[in-house]
Amino acid sequence: MDLMQLRCIKFLKSNASGFLGSRIKWNFTKFLVNKEGQVIKRYGPTTSPLAIEADIKKALGEG
C-alpha cells in the first residue's frame, strides 16, 4: 500500500465504526462518502451493491 491508501484507510476507520469497532474485517467492506468527504455510512463485506443503491441515490440528491 502506498501512503495515500494508508491515509484513506485510517480516515475511513476513524470516521465510520462498524460491528468490530474501527477494524475492517475484510477488503470488501464498503463506505459511502459524500462530496464533502464525510463518511455517510459503512456497509459490511457481504452487503450487495444493489442493497445500497437507495443510499447512493439519496447521497447524490436523486432520491
C-alpha positions as CSV (number, residue, x, y, z in Angstrom):
1,M,0.0,0.0,0.0
2,D,1.2,3.5,-0.7
3,L,0.9,6.4,1.7
4,M,-2.4,7.7,0.1
5,Q,-4.1,4.3,0.6
6,L,-3.0,4.2,4.2
7,R,-4.3,7.7,4.9
8,C,-7.6,6.8,3.3
9,I,-8.0,3.6,5.3
10,K,-7.1,5.4,8.5
11,F,-9.6,8.2,7.8
12,L,-12.4,5.7,7.0
13,K,-11.7,3.6,10.1
14,S,-11.7,6.6,12.4
15,N,-14.9,8.1,10.9
16,A,-17.1,5.0,10.5
17,S,-17.1,2.4,13.2
18,G,-18.8,-0.8,12.4
19,F,-19.7,-4.0,14.3
20,L,-16.0,-4.6,15.0
21,G,-15.3,-1.0,16.0
22,S,-12.8,0.6,13.8
23,R,-11.4,-2.7,12.4
24,I,-12.0,-3.6,8.8
25,K,-12.6,-7.3,8.7
26,W,-12.3,-7.8,5.0
27,N,-11.3,-5.8,2.0
28,F,-14.9,-5.9,0.6
29,T,-16.2,-3.5,3.4
30,K,-17.8,-0.6,1.7
31,F,-18.0,3.1,2.7
32,L,-20.4,5.7,1.3
33,V,-18.7,9.1,1.4
34,N,-20.3,12.4,0.3
35,K,-18.7,15.1,-1.9
36,E,-17.5,16.9,1.2
37,G,-15.5,13.9,2.3
38,Q,-17.8,12.9,5.2
39,V,-18.5,9.3,5.8
40,I,-22.2,8.7,5.5
41,K,-22.4,5.0,6.2
42,R,-20.4,1.8,6.4
43,Y,-21.5,-1.5,4.9
44,G,-20.3,-5.0,5.7
45,P,-18.4,-7.1,3.2
46,T,-21.5,-9.2,2.3
47,T,-23.7,-6.3,1.6
48,S,-24.7,-6.3,-2.0
49,P,-24.0,-3.1,-4.0
50,L,-27.7,-3.2,-5.1
51,A,-28.7,-3.1,-1.4
52,I,-27.1,0.3,-1.0
53,E,-28.4,1.8,-4.3
54,A,-31.1,3.8,-2.4
55,D,-28.5,5.3,-0.1
56,I,-26.2,6.2,-3.0
57,K,-29.1,7.9,-4.9
58,K,-30.1,9.8,-1.7
59,A,-26.4,11.0,-1.3
60,L,-26.4,12.2,-4.9
61,G,-29.7,14.0,-4.3
62,E,-31.6,11.7,-6.6
63,G,-33.8,10.0,-4.0
